[in-house]
């Protein structure tokens, strides 16, 4: 505790610097996740998933993507997408996902200052690399989200 009291200004400065570096990287790299659609409902006509199945998949995807300590669990994401057989199935999961708390700055649930509610596509785009997005698209040809 004495360490924090003694060096609080350095700790705060380091956190602020990290935040600014991340924001700068996102601006330079052209990743502007806030511009993606946020709350449109997609047609789920023809889905083979029940409401409960789509909710479980949505919850599993969210848990795989937002972690304070371990980062994204890509294996779970790919396993959950393997359960989807069509675009209608994806749409049903997307609708069940809704808008969930997420920080595009820190890549996790975030805090009241840097996080907002985002949809599944926004969070997936932020969490997966281009290579992982291509792999997901290749194994799910009905996807047109990236």
C-alpha positions, 0 to 999 in steps of 0.5 A: 500500500505504501508503494501505491501512495508513494508512486501514485502519480507514476502509476496514473501516468503509466496508465494514461500513457498506455491508454493514449498509445492504444488510442493512437494505434487504433487511429493509425491502423484505421480500426474505428469500431464505433462506426459499425452498426450497433442495434439492427435486428437481423432476419432469423427466418429459417434458423435451426437453433432454438432461442435457448441454443442461440442465447447459450452460443451468444453467452459463450462467445461473449465470455470467450472474447472479454476477459481481464486476464487471459485475452481472447479464447479463439478456440471457443469462438471457432467451436461456437461458430461450428455449431452454426449451419446458416446465415439465419443461425448466425443472425439468431445468435447475433440477435440473442447477443444484443448489445453488451458492455465492451471496451474497444480501448482495452479489449475487455468488459472495460470500465465506465469511462472507456466502454460502451455497449456493442454488438457481436460484430463489433466485438468480433472485429476488435478481438480477432486478427485479420488472419483469424477473421479469414479463417472464420469466414472460410469455415463459415461461407455464409458469413459476410460480417468482416 
